[in-house]
Amino acid sequence: MSLQFEESTYTVSRRTDSVLLLAKEFALLHFLYENRGKAFTRSQLLDRVWPLEYPVERTVDDHVYRLRKKLKPWDEVRLDTVRGYGYRITLQENRSALPDNPSMYDQDMREVIQGLFRKYHLFGQGKSLLTLMNQQEALGIQMDAYYRIYIHFIQGDLEWLITTGEITFEERLYWLLIFVHALVEPAEALRLYEMALHSSALSPEQQEELRILNIIEVYAEVGQYARAKKQLQETYRVIETDEMVNFQLPVGLAELYVELWGGSAEAVEAQIAMLRSGLKDAPYLREIGRFQIMEGLWLLRQGRDREAEPRLDDGLDVLKMTLNAPLCLNSSKQVLLFMVHHRIEGRLFKKYSQLYEDIAKMYGVPRYGSLIVDEVQQFLSRQSPNRNSSDLPLI
């Protein structure tokens, strides 16, 4: 089920029913709904809903109490207390009370909807994906299993990804590995990636994507520039042979990132020029945001900190628009890694350190980050019980 919010009147609707709320009740419910399934502390909710005010934590409890009373007739909507932590909203669907929607059985309709999912995914339109997901009931559609996992992934729902019993850990492994890059130091991320590539836990498609794309930037971060360049050559060969057109820009950005870490100024400038031309009329928010961040990193490398800051901020703002949690988290971590590598300290480093911490807290990294890393490590170790990860051959 889904809720509709009318900001001009502070009204929330469920099917044909509507409830009028006070301004802060509306803001609190809207925030929890946009992040449904995730728990937030009272302090986090105060920061989000009352950012320019100075209320006490009891304010959150009072508003939750009033919301529960007003939403009581809606059995499917629950404002749960997470003991010792805070609050979250959960939605349950009473399917027995709903009539079948005939469009659910129309193959043409299913193909059209899945095409929309693919396009929104390609363009990095996280908000559009979430909107379509939330309107499944009204539209009479069902999401493929891939997108059911992917939605949790882009929302940064770490709690679900590490604790759910709906799907096996093996099915979640690839998505957890993408988050690992932002949770540990590059050398540790590389070790886990290589363990995954030498296991049978990933599907062939996941193995290929991890090998030809995700791992390249980690090579650069650990100083293995030649290895990254060699893998890029192989990657370009694969995407040309398999006609993987949609990989061209992401791989181009990975190459720029590698050059920023270990390449010459001429190589960086040439790659920037190529990407700027390719992105000129492209609608891909993810790639545009990442490119702007890398332009900022290039300015940092040249010592042009004042010019770099607004470029980095613009890029991170664009990535926030995609509502793609792992991309925001990884990109903010990469800014920090680059600054450490180039010994950039002071105000800028403090600013982007705080930004990373804020994003990490938003998605529950302090609570679930170490658990994710431990579970991934243990799972991959069980896949190769007689093999020490330090003895793994180079890929």
Secondary structure in CASP SS format (residue, H / E / C, confidence):
PFRMAT SS
TARGET T0000
AUTHOR 0000-0000-0000
METHOD secondary structure of the structure
MODEL  1
M C 1.00
S C 1.00
L C 1.00
Q E 1.00
F E 1.00
E E 1.00
E C 1.00
S C 1.00
T C 1.00
Y C 1.00
T E 1.00
V E 1.00
S E 1.00
R E 1.00
R C 1.00
T C 1.00
D E 1.00
S E 1.00
V E 1.00
L E 1.00
L C 1.00
L C 1.00
A H 1.00
K H 1.00
E H 1.00
F H 1.00
A H 1.00
L H 1.00
L H 1.00
H H 1.00
F H 1.00
L H 1.00
Y H 1.00
E H 1.00
N C 1.00
R C 1.00
G C 1.00
K C 1.00
A C 1.00
F E 1.00
T E 1.00
R H 1.00
S H 1.00
Q H 1.00
L H 1.00
L H 1.00
D H 1.00
R H 1.00
V H 1.00
W C 1.00
P C 1.00
L C 1.00
E C 1.00
Y C 1.00
P C 1.00
V C 1.00
E H 1.00
R H 1.00
T H 1.00
V H 1.00
D H 1.00
D H 1.00
H H 1.00
V H 1.00
Y H 1.00
R H 1.00
L H 1.00
R H 1.00
K H 1.00
K H 1.00
L C 1.00
K C 1.00
P C 1.00
W C 1.00
D C 1.00
E C 1.00
V E 1.00
R E 1.00
L E 1.00
D E 1.00
T E 1.00
V E 1.00
R C 1.00
G C 1.00
Y C 1.00
G E 1.00
Y E 1.00
R E 1.00
I E 1.00
T E 1.00
L E 1.00
Q C 1.00
E C 1.00
N C 1.00
R H 1.00
S H 1.00
A H 1.00
L C 1.00
P C 1.00
D C 1.00
N C 1.00
P H 1.00
S H 1.00
M H 1.00
Y H 1.00
D C 1.00
Q H 1.00
D H 1.00
M H 1.00
R H 1.00
E H 1.00
V H 1.00
I H 1.00
Q H 1.00
G H 1.00
L H 1.00
F H 1.00
R H 1.00
K H 1.00
Y H 1.00
H H 1.00
L H 1.00
F H 1.00
G C 1.00
Q C 1.00
G H 1.00
K H 1.00
S H 1.00
L H 1.00
L H 1.00
T H 1.00
L H 1.00
M H 1.00
N H 1.00
Q C 1.00
Q H 1.00
E H 1.00
A H 1.00
L H 1.00
G C 1.00
I C 1.00
Q C 1.00
M C 1.00
D C 1.00
A H 1.00
Y H 1.00
Y H 1.00
R H 1.00
I H 1.00
Y H 1.00
I H 1.00
H H 1.00
F H 1.00
I H 1.00
Q C 1.00
G C 1.00
D C 1.00
L H 1.00
E H 1.00
W H 1.00
L H 1.00
I H 1.00
T H 1.00
T C 1.00
G C 1.00
E C 1.00
I C 1.00
T C 1.00
F H 1.00
E H 1.00
E H 1.00
R H 1.00
L H 1.00
Y H 1.00
W H 1.00
L H 1.00
L H 1.00
I H 1.00
F H 1.00
V H 1.00
H H 1.00
A H 1.00
L H 1.00
V C 1.00
E C 1.00
P H 1.00
A H 1.00
E H 1.00
A H 1.00
L H 1.00
R H 1.00
L H 1.00
Y H 1.00
E H 1.00
M H 1.00
A H 1.00
L H 1.00
H C 1.00
S C 1.00
S C 1.00
A C 1.00
L C 1.00
S C 1.00
P H 1.00
E H 1.00
Q H 1.00
Q H 1.00
E H 1.00
E H 1.00
L H 1.00
R H 1.00
I H 1.00
L H 1.00
N H 1.00
I H 1.00
I H 1.00
E H 1.00
V H 1.00
Y H 1.00
A H 1.00
E H 1.00
V C 1.00
G C 1.00
Q C 1.00
Y H 1.00
A H 1.00
R H 1.00
A H 1.00
K H 1.00
K H 1.00
Q H 1.00
L H 1.00
Q H 1.00
E H 1.00
T H 1.00
Y H 1.00
R H 1.00
V H 1.00
I H 1.00
E H 1.00
T H 1.00
D C 1.00
E C 1.00
M C 1.00
V H 1.00
N H 1.00
F H 1.00
Q H 1.00
L H 1.00
P H 1.00
V H 1.00
G H 1.00
L H 1.00
A H 1.00
E H 1.00
L H 1.00
Y H 1.00
V H 1.00
E H 1.00
L H 1.00
W H 1.00
G H 1.00
G C 1.00
S C 1.00
A H 1.00
E H 1.00
A H 1.00
V H 1.00
E H 1.00
A H 1.00
Q H 1.00
I H 1.00
A H 1.00
M H 1.00
L H 1.00
R H 1.00
S H 1.00
G H 1.00
L H 1.00
K C 1.00
D C 1.00
A C 1.00
P C 1.00
Y C 1.00
L H 1.00
R H 1.00
E H 1.00
I H 1.00
G H 1.00
R H 1.00
F H 1.00
Q H 1.00
I H 1.00
M H 1.00
E H 1.00
G H 1.00
L H 1.00
W H 1.00
L H 1.00
L H 1.00
R H 1.00
Q C 1.00
G C 1.00
R C 1.00
D H 1.00
R H 1.00
E H 1.00
A H 1.00
E H 1.00
P H 1.00
R H 1.00
L H 1.00
D H 1.00
D H 1.00
G H 1.00
L H 1.00
D H 1.00
V H 1.00
L H 1.00
K H 1.00
M H 1.00
T C 1.00
L C 1.00
N C 1.00
A H 1.00
P H 1.00
L H 1.00
C H 1.00
L H 1.00
N H 1.00
S H 1.00
S H 1.00
K H 1.00
Q H 1.00
V H 1.00
L H 1.00
L H 1.00
F H 1.00
M H 1.00
V H 1.00
H H 1.00
H C 1.00
R C 1.00
I C 1.00
E C 1.00
G C 1.00
R H 1.00
L H 1.00
F H 1.00
K H 1.00
K H 1.00
Y H 1.00
S H 1.00
Q H 1.00
L H 1.00
Y H 1.00
E H 1.00
D H 1.00
I H 1.00
A H 1.00
K H 1.00
M H 1.00
Y C 1.00
G C 1.00
V H 1.00
P H 1.00
R H 1.00
Y H 1.00
G H 1.00
S H 1.00
L H 1.00
I H 1.00
V H 1.00
D H 1.00
E H 1.00
V H 1.00
Q H 1.00
Q H 1.00
F H 1.00
L H 1.00
S H 1.00
R H 1.00
Q H 1.00
S C 1.00
P C 1.00
N C 1.00
R C 1.00
N C 1.00
S H 1.00
S H 1.00
D H 1.00
L C 1.00
P C 1.00
L C 1.00
I C 1.00
END
